Amino acid sequence: MFLNRYYDSYLLYTIMRRPRHMKKTKKVLILLLSVSISALFGCATEPKILAPIDANAPSTDATLTLTGQWLIDDKGELIIDPQPSGLTVWQDQLVMIADASANDTQVKRLHFINPVNAQRKTLSPIYKISPDLTQSCFNQYLLSKPDLEALVKDPTNPNGFITVTEDASTLGKLTEACQVAFRDTYSTDYPTVLVRLHWDGTQLSVTGVRAVQFPQNAQIGNSPNDGVEGLSIDGNKLFIALEKDANYRARIFSTVLDEGFWRDHRFVAVKDEDFSIPELNQPGTRFVPHPINGTDIFEYNGSKWLLAAARNDNQLWLIDIAKQRPTKIVNLRFMAPTQLGHQPSAMDCPSSTLMDNASLEGVAVANGSVYLVNDPWKRNYWKNIQCESTRSAYAEHMNGLLFTTTVAELFRHARDMGAK
């Protein structure tokens, strides 16, 4: 700015010293110079007006960072090895279920969690089989230590829930008659079984079972531990998310929960939804699974979206169930607090540390809030230890974390599938 002023002053002096025969030219130049100087000083003092910030605009940070809360019991202590495998919202509470790898005290129960502080308010008793199902082919497995995955509210029963079995390859036994009746699963030898639960506030009961039959040409494969891990509901339509098929691809199927659904004891044939699911394997590289491990459905800006947790990729996938909009991907990273429950804060550690692995398995959406819970991967969970104060959470208790965000935040961080 100083050099500009010096140059303008020198130019004005030079013009004033020119001969008389250039008088008219001199007047014109002085006028132009005056306008130039006015404009220069006007720009220098005029305040810069910034565009308003749109809270719903896409974020410039491509990764959404979430800080979790440790799952604690009613006394504020870490829950021992809960292995959360499903999550839903019921009466302003989160409801969680555990898989077969959990501590024996956690399985075949429902865990009712406060969504604000991740504290378990109620732990149901172990379920009982309804007298109506005493002749069911699947009682033996359900009364052992079943691998229950996913949880969703039953749309026909305000106090009901639906879960699903996964890996029954070790504990599941079928009589000869049951083997014949449920032979054509077109997937695993022991069928995937939808399980209906009823909670009356005191007792948890199994009130319905249906074995799933996949389409014969779906190429599901026989991978007992890579089965159904996500259930979600739209009206009376049940969406069933498979971790991976024989080609390492996640898949989503569906069926309709009509009035006689639970009275029918035959196979329920499910339909392939053929959703647009991210294909993350690159051509020419070794195929590895990119599974779906939890789902829920919600409405946003006039469209219904299926939210899927892709645990191996630290991503959430947003799938338009009307198939009108492109599937969106949200990249995640997870932070865990170094303070455990009601214990004192660690003096030699930051308040939270970045997790090496989280492994999401539970997804629930309600009133614009998104709740996510992880299922600790026992073989790798110790890799999260960065402070000695958290060793018990990772290595001993195998405790899970509740992460919370909003639907709006997901869309701010989302990118269309295929976009770079």
C-alpha positions as CSV (number, residue, x, y, z in Angstrom):
1,M,0.0,0.0,0.0
2,F,2.9,2.4,0.8
3,L,4.5,1.8,-2.6
4,N,1.2,2.4,-4.4
5,R,0.8,5.8,-2.6
6,Y,4.4,6.8,-3.5
7,Y,3.9,5.9,-7.1
8,D,0.6,7.9,-7.4
9,S,2.1,11.0,-5.8
10,Y,5.1,10.9,-8.2
11,L,2.7,10.4,-11.2
12,L,0.7,13.4,-10.1
13,Y,3.8,15.6,-9.8
14,T,5.0,14.6,-13.3
15,I,1.7,15.4,-14.9
16,M,1.6,18.9,-13.3
17,R,5.1,19.8,-14.8
18,R,4.1,19.0,-18.4
19,P,4.0,21.8,-21.0
20,R,0.9,23.9,-21.6
21,H,0.0,22.3,-25.0
22,M,-0.7,19.1,-23.0
23,K,-3.1,21.0,-20.6
24,K,-6.3,19.1,-21.7
25,T,-4.5,15.8,-21.6
26,K,-3.3,16.7,-18.1
27,K,-6.8,17.4,-16.9
28,V,-8.1,14.1,-18.1
29,L,-5.2,12.2,-16.5
30,I,-5.7,14.0,-13.2
31,L,-9.4,13.1,-13.3
32,L,-8.6,9.4,-14.0
33,L,-5.9,9.4,-11.3
34,S,-8.4,10.8,-8.8
35,V,-10.9,8.1,-9.5
36,S,-8.1,5.5,-9.2
37,I,-6.9,6.8,-5.9
38,S,-10.5,7.0,-4.5
39,A,-11.2,3.4,-5.6
40,L,-7.9,2.2,-4.1
41,F,-8.5,3.7,-0.7
42,G,-12.2,2.7,-0.7
43,C,-11.3,-0.9,-1.2
44,A,-8.7,-0.8,1.5
45,T,-11.2,0.4,4.2
46,E,-14.4,-1.4,3.1
47,P,-15.2,-4.4,5.4
48,K,-15.1,-7.9,3.8
49,I,-18.6,-9.5,3.8
50,L,-18.5,-13.3,4.4
51,A,-21.0,-15.7,3.1
52,P,-23.4,-17.1,5.7
53,I,-22.4,-20.6,7.1
54,D,-24.9,-23.3,6.1
55,A,-25.1,-25.8,9.0
56,N,-26.3,-28.5,6.5
57,A,-23.6,-27.9,3.9
58,P,-21.2,-30.8,3.3
59,S,-18.3,-30.8,5.7
60,T,-14.8,-30.0,4.5
61,D,-13.5,-32.7,6.8
62,A,-14.2,-36.0,5.1
63,T,-14.1,-38.1,8.3
64,L,-16.6,-37.9,11.1
65,T,-14.9,-38.3,14.5
66,L,-17.0,-39.9,17.3
67,T,-16.1,-40.1,20.9
68,G,-17.8,-42.9,22.8
69,Q,-19.0,-43.6,26.3
70,W,-18.2,-46.9,28.1
71,L,-21.1,-49.2,28.8
72,I,-21.7,-49.2,32.5
73,D,-24.1,-51.1,34.8
74,D,-26.5,-49.6,37.3
75,K,-23.7,-49.1,39.8
76,G,-21.4,-47.3,37.4
77,E,-19.1,-50.2,36.8
78,L,-17.9,-51.4,33.4
79,I,-20.2,-54.2,32.0
80,I,-18.2,-57.4,31.7
81,D,-17.8,-58.6,28.2
82,P,-21.2,-57.6,26.8
83,Q,-20.4,-58.2,23.1
84,P,-23.3,-56.1,21.8
85,S,-24.6,-57.4,18.5
86,G,-27.9,-55.5,18.1
87,L,-29.4,-52.2,19.1
88,T,-32.8,-50.6,18.8
89,V,-34.8,-47.7,20.5
90,W,-37.8,-48.5,22.7
91,Q,-39.7,-46.1,24.9
92,D,-36.8,-43.6,24.9
93,Q,-34.3,-46.3,25.9
94,L,-31.7,-48.1,23.9
95,V,-32.2,-51.9,23.9
96,M,-29.2,-54.1,23.3
97,I,-28.6,-57.8,22.8
98,A,-25.5,-59.9,23.1
99,D,-24.0,-62.6,20.8
100,A,-22.7,-66.0,21.7
101,S,-19.1,-64.8,22.5
102,A,-20.3,-62.7,25.4
103,N,-19.9,-63.5,29.1
104,D,-22.5,-66.1,30.2
105,T,-24.2,-63.5,32.4
106,Q,-25.0,-61.3,29.3
107,V,-26.6,-63.7,26.8
108,K,-30.3,-64.5,26.0
109,R,-31.3,-61.2,27.7
110,L,-32.2,-57.7,26.8
111,H,-30.1,-54.8,28.1
112,F,-32.0,-51.5,28.5
113,I,-29.5,-48.6,28.2
114,N,-29.8,-44.9,29.0
115,P,-28.9,-43.2,25.7
116,V,-27.5,-40.1,27.5
117,N,-24.8,-41.8,29.7
118,A,-24.6,-45.4,28.3
119,Q,-25.7,-46.8,31.7
120,R,-27.7,-50.0,31.8
121,K,-31.0,-49.3,33.6
122,T,-32.5,-52.8,33.4
123,L,-31.2,-56.3,32.6
124,S,-34.0,-58.7,31.7
125,P,-33.9,-62.3,32.9
126,I,-32.8,-65.0,30.5
127,Y,-35.7,-65.7,28.1
128,K,-38.0,-68.6,28.3
129,I,-39.5,-70.5,25.4
130,S,-43.3,-69.9,25.1
131,P,-45.4,-73.1,25.6
132,D,-46.7,-72.6,22.0
133,L,-43.2,-73.5,20.7
134,T,-42.4,-76.6,22.7
135,Q,-42.4,-78.7,19.5
136,S,-40.2,-76.2,17.5
137,C,-37.2,-77.6,15.7
138,F,-35.0,-74.8,17.1
139,N,-35.6,-75.0,20.8
140,Q,-32.5,-77.0,21.4
141,Y,-30.3,-74.3,19.9
142,L,-32.2,-71.4,21.5
143,L,-31.8,-73.0,24.9
144,S,-28.0,-73.5,24.5
145,K,-25.9,-70.4,24.0
146,P,-27.2,-69.1,20.7
147,D,-25.4,-66.6,18.5
148,L,-28.1,-63.9,18.4
149,E,-27.4,-61.0,16.1
150,A,-29.3,-57.8,15.4
151,L,-32.3,-56.4,17.1
152,V,-35.4,-54.5,15.9
153,K,-38.8,-53.6,17.3
154,D,-41.7,-55.8,16.3
155,P,-44.1,-53.6,14.4
156,T,-47.1,-55.6,15.4
157,N,-46.3,-55.7,19.2
158,P,-45.5,-52.6,21.2
159,N,-43.5,-54.8,23.7
160,G,-42.0,-57.1,21.1
161,F,-38.6,-57.4,19.4
162,I,-37.1,-59.5,16.6
163,T,-33.6,-60.9,16.6
164,V,-31.9,-63.5,14.4
165,T,-29.5,-66.4,14.8
166,E,-26.2,-66.6,13.1
167,D,-23.5,-69.2,13.7
168,A,-25.2,-72.5,14.9
169,S,-22.5,-74.7,13.4
170,T,-21.2,-75.9,16.7
171,L,-24.2,-75.9,19.1
172,G,-27.2,-76.3,16.8
173,K,-28.6,-79.8,16.4
174,L,-31.6,-80.8,14.4
175,T,-33.6,-84.0,14.6
176,E,-33.8,-86.1,11.4
177,A,-37.3,-84.9,10.7
178,C,-36.2,-81.3,11.2
179,Q,-33.2,-81.8,8.9
180,V,-35.6,-82.9,6.1
181,A,-38.0,-80.0,6.7
182,F,-35.3,-77.3,6.8
183,R,-32.7,-78.8,4.4
184,D,-33.1,-76.3,1.5
185,T,-31.8,-73.1,3.2
186,Y,-29.6,-72.3,0.1
187,S,-27.1,-71.1,2.6
188,T,-25.8,-72.7,5.8
189,D,-26.6,-76.3,7.0
190,Y,-28.3,-75.0,10.1
191,P,-30.9,-72.4,9.0
192,T,-30.9,-68.8,9.9
193,V,-33.8,-68.3,12.3
194,L,-35.8,-65.2,13.0
195,V,-36.7,-65.0,16.7
196,R,-39.6,-63.1,18.1
197,L,-39.2,-61.8,21.7
198,H,-41.8,-60.4,24.1
199,W,-41.0,-58.3,27.1
200,D,-43.7,-57.7,29.7
201,G,-41.5,-55.8,32.1
202,T,-40.7,-58.8,34.2
203,Q,-40.3,-61.8,31.9
204,L,-38.7,-62.2,28.5
205,S,-40.2,-64.8,26.3
206,V,-39.5,-66.4,22.8
207,T,-42.9,-66.2,21.2
208,G,-42.1,-67.0,17.5
209,V,-39.5,-68.5,15.2
210,R,-39.2,-68.6,11.4
211,A,-36.4,-70.3,9.4
212,V,-35.1,-68.2,6.5
213,Q,-34.8,-69.5,3.0
214,F,-32.6,-67.5,0.7
215,P,-33.1,-67.4,-3.1
216,Q,-31.6,-70.5,-4.7
217,N,-29.6,-68.4,-7.2
218,A,-28.3,-65.9,-4.7
219,Q,-25.0,-67.6,-4.2
220,I,-25.0,-67.1,-0.4
221,G,-22.5,-69.8,0.3
222,N,-22.1,-71.9,3.5
223,S,-20.3,-69.5,5.9
224,P,-22.0,-69.9,9.3
225,N,-20.2,-67.0,10.9
226,D,-20.8,-64.6,8.1
227,G,-24.6,-64.6,8.2
228,V,-27.3,-62.1,9.0
229,E,-26.2,-59.3,11.2
230,G,-28.7,-56.5,10.5
231,L,-32.4,-56.2,10.8
232,S,-34.5,-53.1,10.1
233,I,-38.2,-52.3,9.6
234,D,-40.1,-50.1,7.2
235,G,-43.8,-50.4,8.0
236,N,-44.3,-54.2,8.1
237,K,-41.4,-54.9,5.7
238,L,-38.4,-56.5,7.4
239,F,-35.0,-55.9,5.8
240,I,-32.4,-58.6,6.4
241,A,-28.7,-57.7,6.0
242,L,-26.2,-60.4,5.3
243,E,-22.5,-59.9,6.2
244,K,-21.3,-61.4,2.9
245,D,-22.2,-63.9,0.3
246,A,-20.0,-66.5,-1.5
247,N,-18.5,-63.6,-3.6
248,Y,-17.6,-61.5,-0.5
249,R,-20.4,-59.0,-1.1
250,A,-22.7,-57.7,1.5
251,R,-26.4,-58.3,0.6
252,I,-29.8,-57.1,1.8
253,F,-33.0,-59.2,1.5
254,S,-36.6,-58.6,2.7
255,T,-39.8,-60.2,3.7
256,V,-43.3,-58.9,4.8
257,L,-44.5,-59.5,8.3
258,D,-48.1,-60.2,7.5
259,E,-50.8,-61.2,10.0
260,G,-50.0,-64.9,9.9
261,F,-46.2,-64.6,9.7
262,W,-45.4,-66.1,13.1
263,R,-48.1,-68.7,13.0
264,D,-46.5,-70.3,9.9
265,H,-43.8,-72.8,10.9
266,R,-42.4,-73.4,7.4
267,F,-39.5,-71.6,5.7
268,V,-40.0,-67.9,5.0
269,A,-38.6,-67.2,1.6
270,V,-36.8,-63.8,1.4
271,K,-36.4,-61.5,-1.6
272,D,-33.2,-60.0,-2.8
273,E,-33.6,-56.2,-2.7
274,D,-30.7,-55.6,-5.1
275,F,-29.7,-52.4,-3.4
276,S,-26.7,-50.4,-4.5
277,I,-24.0,-51.4,-2.0
278,P,-20.5,-50.1,-2.1
279,E,-18.1,-52.5,-3.9
280,L,-14.8,-51.7,-2.3
281,N,-12.6,-54.5,-3.8
282,Q,-10.4,-53.1,-6.5
283,P,-10.0,-55.0,-9.8
284,G,-6.9,-57.2,-9.8
285,T,-6.6,-57.3,-6.0
286,R,-7.4,-60.1,-3.5
287,F,-11.1,-60.1,-2.6
288,V,-11.8,-59.4,1.1
289,P,-15.1,-59.1,2.8
290,H,-16.7,-55.6,3.4
291,P,-19.6,-56.8,5.6
292,I,-22.7,-55.1,6.9
293,N,-22.9,-55.5,10.7
294,G,-25.9,-53.5,11.7
295,T,-28.8,-51.6,10.2
296,D,-31.7,-49.3,10.8
297,I,-34.2,-47.2,8.7
298,F,-35.1,-43.6,9.1
299,E,-36.6,-40.8,7.1
300,Y,-34.7,-37.6,6.1
301,N,-35.7,-34.8,3.7
302,G,-38.6,-36.8,2.3
303,S,-36.6,-40.0,1.6
304,K,-36.3,-43.2,3.6
305,W,-32.7,-44.4,4.1
306,L,-31.3,-47.7,5.3
307,L,-28.3,-46.9,7.5
308,A,-25.7,-49.8,7.5
309,A,-22.6,-50.2,9.6
310,A,-19.6,-51.5,7.7
311,R,-17.4,-52.5,10.6
312,N,-14.4,-53.6,8.7
313,D,-14.2,-50.3,6.8
314,N,-15.0,-47.9,9.7
315,Q,-17.9,-46.6,7.5
316,L,-21.6,-46.0,7.5
317,W,-23.5,-46.5,4.3
318,L,-26.7,-44.6,3.5
319,I,-28.9,-46.5,1.1
320,D,-32.1,-45.0,-0.4
321,I,-34.6,-47.8,-0.1
322,A,-36.6,-46.3,-3.0
323,K,-33.5,-46.7,-5.1
324,Q,-33.8,-43.1,-6.4
325,R,-30.7,-41.6,-4.9
326,P,-27.1,-42.7,-4.9
327,T,-25.8,-44.6,-1.9
328,K,-23.7,-42.4,0.3
329,I,-20.6,-43.3,2.4
330,V,-19.6,-41.7,5.7
331,N,-16.0,-42.4,6.9
332,L,-15.6,-42.7,10.6
333,R,-12.9,-42.6,13.3
334,F,-13.5,-43.5,16.9
335,M,-12.2,-42.0,20.1
336,A,-12.5,-43.7,23.5
337,P,-12.4,-41.9,26.9
338,T,-9.6,-42.7,29.2
339,Q,-11.8,-42.3,32.3
340,L,-13.6,-45.6,33.0
341,G,-17.1,-45.4,34.5
342,H,-17.0,-43.6,37.9
343,Q,-13.3,-44.1,38.3
344,P,-11.0,-41.0,38.6
345,S,-9.6,-39.5,35.5
346,A,-6.1,-40.7,34.4
347,M,-3.5,-38.1,35.2
348,D,-1.0,-39.3,32.6
349,C,-3.4,-39.5,29.6
350,P,-5.4,-37.3,27.4
351,S,-9.2,-37.3,28.0
352,S,-9.6,-39.6,25.0
353,T,-7.5,-41.6,22.6
354,L,-7.9,-42.7,19.0
355,M,-9.0,-46.3,18.7
356,D,-7.1,-48.8,16.6
357,N,-10.3,-50.9,16.0
358,A,-13.9,-50.4,17.1
359,S,-16.0,-52.9,15.1
360,L,-19.5,-51.5,15.0
361,E,-22.4,-53.9,15.3
362,G,-25.4,-52.0,16.7
363,V,-27.2,-49.2,14.9
364,A,-30.3,-47.3,16.0
365,V,-31.9,-44.0,14.8
366,A,-34.6,-42.0,16.6
367,N,-35.7,-38.4,16.4
368,G,-32.7,-37.3,14.4
369,S,-30.2,-39.0,16.7
370,V,-27.9,-41.8,15.7
371,Y,-26.7,-44.4,18.2
372,L,-23.9,-46.8,17.5
373,V,-22.5,-49.6,19.7
374,N,-19.4,-51.6,19.0
375,D,-18.8,-55.4,19.5
376,P,-15.2,-55.8,20.8
377,W,-13.1,-57.9,18.5
378,K,-11.4,-60.0,21.1
379,R,-8.3,-60.9,19.1
380,N,-7.5,-57.2,18.4
381,Y,-9.2,-55.2,21.1
382,W,-6.0,-54.9,23.2
383,K,-4.4,-52.9,20.3
384,N,-6.5,-49.9,21.5
385,I,-4.5,-49.7,24.8
386,Q,-2.6,-46.4,24.8
387,C,-2.9,-45.6,28.5
388,E,-2.4,-48.2,31.3
389,S,-5.6,-46.8,32.9
390,T,-7.7,-48.3,30.1
391,R,-6.2,-51.8,30.1
392,S,-9.0,-53.3,32.1
393,A,-11.6,-52.0,29.7
394,Y,-10.0,-53.4,26.6
395,A,-8.1,-56.5,27.8
396,E,-10.1,-57.7,30.8
397,H,-13.7,-56.5,30.6
398,M,-13.9,-56.4,26.8
399,N,-16.2,-53.5,27.4
400,G,-18.2,-51.8,24.5
401,L,-18.8,-48.1,23.8
402,L,-21.8,-46.1,22.8
403,F,-21.2,-43.5,20.1
404,T,-23.8,-40.8,19.3
405,T,-24.2,-38.4,16.5
406,T,-27.0,-36.9,14.4
407,V,-28.6,-37.7,11.0
408,A,-27.7,-34.2,9.9
409,E,-24.0,-34.8,10.7
410,L,-24.0,-38.0,8.7
411,F,-25.2,-36.2,5.6
412,R,-22.7,-33.3,6.1
413,H,-19.9,-35.9,6.0
414,A,-21.4,-38.1,3.4
415,R,-20.1,-38.6,-0.2
416,D,-21.8,-40.3,-3.0
417,M,-20.7,-43.8,-3.7
418,G,-18.1,-43.7,-6.5
419,A,-17.2,-40.1,-5.8
420,K,-13.6,-39.3,-4.9
